[in-house]
């Protein structure tokens, strides 16, 4: 495993890359023996640095839960990161491209927890019982590590490539809609680019949340009431640039839009 000094140094490097909207060389190219535990340690030090500046944690994102995303990235296991209050935008928001690196967008569902959720044996029914609302959402990816050749270690260290979230206005209780069959039609500048269905996330998007609760248990943590959990994308990531208008149509869950400026 990496020494605490090396973990802290990489976390500081990522914090500076975030501030400068820059990209750094792969961690695994420089530290080929780095493990997944090292990656979460790096992410944890980076998270604590952000909290110390006054940012507030409002939820977690889960990544790489669908075959579409695993094939797009070449990474075959899920990961997770944290979300801060200043990264959450309403549908229709204008989002500055210059805040991010390697900007892409994904179609997801967000689970807003009404009660805490804890492993180690969290299941799909547990997630549905703990969820107060399900909301359609777009995730903006923000990768500070060079993409070519990256591994799960690189991605986790970089807060699972999370940049921002755009929340829709439609909110449903899990009992009001069949979450497996929520569609996702992703448009860029009026042209349809990606399609998917929420069952692409582990056959039910709530299973992604259960995976996270069980994973956090091994790190001595749990999901708290009020947290927003992005369950993972059921489309491939779509590259976006300044000037792009993005619309995602979730059928009975409404639409989510944003404009990159």
N, C-alpha and C positions, 0 to 999 in steps of 0.2 A: 504494500500500500504506500501511497505518497506520504511524505512527512508533513506535519502540520504547517511548516514554513512554506513548503511548495504549494500546498492547498491554498494557503492565504495569499501567496503571490499570484496564483492563477486567478483567484477570485478578484483581486485588485486589478489585474489585467482586463478581466471581463467588465468590471465596473467602469474602467476608463474607456473601453470600447463602446459601452452603452452610452456614456456621456458624449463621446466623439462621433457616434454613429459609424464606427469603423469595424473592420474585420481582422481577426488575428489568425495566425497559423494554427493548424489542428493541434489540440492537446495530445492526441494519441501519436502524432508524428514525433513529438518531443519527449513524450513519456509513454512509450508503447506498452508498459506494464500496468498502466493505470486501470483501475477496476471500476465497476458500477458504483461500489460503495465510495470510492474516491470521488466520483462524479457528483454524487449526492452531497458529499462533504463540501466540495467546492461550491455547489449551488447553495448550501446552507450558510456558508460564510458570506457569500454574495448577498443572500437574502437579508442576513442580519445587518450588513452594511447599509442596505436600502432602508430597513426599518429604523436604523439609527439616524437617518436623515429626515425622518418624519413621515415617510410613506406608510400607508396602512394596508395590511393584508386583507383582501375581501374574498378570496377564493383560491381555487386551484384549477389548473388545466391538465387534462390527460391527453397524451399524444400517442400516435401509432397504434390505435386500437382496431383499425380496420385494415383489411387486405389491400384496399386501394392506397392507403398511406404507407403501408409497409413496403409495397412494391415500388412506390414512387421514391422512397428514401433508401431502400435496400437494408432497412433495419427491421428486425422481425420480432421485437418485443415492445410492449408499451413503456411509456415513461410519464413523468409528471413534473410540473413546475408550479410556481406561485403567481398570483395575480394581485396587483396593487390597485388602490382606489383611483389613482390618476391614469389608469389604462382602460377604464370602462367608459364607453361612449353609447349614446342612444342611436337608434336607427335614424338615418338621414344626416349623420355627422359628417363634417369635413375633416379629413385626417391628413396631416402633413406627412408627405413621403419622407422628408428629410429626417424624421425622428427615428427611422428604421434602416436596417441593412438587409439586403436580400428579401425584399418585400413580397410576400405571397398571402393568399387569403383562403380560408377553409370554411366549409359549411358544417355546423354543429348544433347540438341541443345543449342548453345549460340547465342544470338542476339547482334550484334554490332550496336549501335544506331548512325545514321547520324545526327539526330536532337533531341532536348530535348523531353521528354515525361512526361506529368503531368496529375494528376487526377483533380477533383474527378470522372470524367465520362469517363475515358479512355476506349476505346473499342478495339476489335481485329483489325478493319481497321486502327485505329490510330497507333497501334503498327507496322503493316506492312508498313504504310507510313513513319514512323520514322526510320525504320530499313534499314541500308545500306548493311549489310551482315548477313547471317546465317552460322554458322560454327559448324561442329560436335565436340563434346567435351566429355571428361571423367571428372567426379568430384571425387576427393579423399576425403572421409569422415574422419574426425578427431575429435573424441568425448572425451572430457576431463571430462565428468561426467559419473558416472557408468550407464550402460544401463538398468539394471533391474529396472523396475518400473518408469522409467523416464516419464515425461509429456512434453507437448508443452512448458511449462515454462522453464524446464531444457534445452531443445534443443535450444530455442531462446537465452537464456542467453549465451550459448556456441557457439555463432555466427552461429547458425543453423547447427552445426557440420561440417562446411566447413574447409577443409584442403588445397586443391590445385586443380588446373584445368590443364588438358592436352588438348591443342587446336589442332584440325586437320588442314591440309593444304588446304582442299577444302573449298572455300568460294562461296556462292551463294546469289544472290539477292532474296528476298522472292517471286518475280514473276517468277523465273526460275524453281521452284520446288514446288510440292504439299507437303507442310510441314506436313500435317496430316499423310501422308503415308510414311514418312521417316522411314525405318526399323532400328532396333538395334539388332545385333547378338553379344553377348558378350562371348569371349573365354578366358579361363585361361589355359596357357600351352598347347594350341592346342585343348582343349576340350571345346565344347560349353556348357555354364552354364546358360545363361539367354537370352531370346528373348523378343522383344516388338516392338511397333510402336508408333510414336510420338503423335498420336491422344490420347494415354493414358493419356496425360497431358491436362486435362480439355477439351478434344475433339479437341484441337488445341494448340500447344505449345505457340503460341503468346498470348493466353488467360492468361497464367501464368504471362507474362510480363505486361499485362493490369492490372491484380490483384495487382501486385507490385506497379505500378504507382499510383493506387488508394489508396493503403495502405499507401504509403509514403506521400501522400497528407495530411493525418490525422496527420502526424508528421512534417508538414511544410517543406517537401522536395520534390524533383522531380528527375527523371533520366536525366542525362546530355548527350549531344552528345559525342560520343567516348566511353561511358561506355559499358562494356561487361556484358550481363545479361544471366546467366544460368537459363533456363526456368523450370528446374525440371526433375527428372529422369522418364523414361518410362520403366525401368526394376527394379527389386528388387536389393538392394545392395549386392555386391559380396565381401566376405571376401578375402583378399589377404595377402600374407606373403613374407618374403625375398626370392628372387629367382624367384618369379612368373613373367611370361611374359603375358601381357594382350593385347588383340586385340579386338577392336569393329568395326564391319562391318556395315556401314550405307548405303549400296547399292549405289544409285546415288550420295551420299555425300562423298563417299570414306571410308577410314579406319583411325582409331586412335590407336596407340600402345604406350605402356610404359613398362618399366622393373623395378621391385622393387628390390632394392639392400640393 
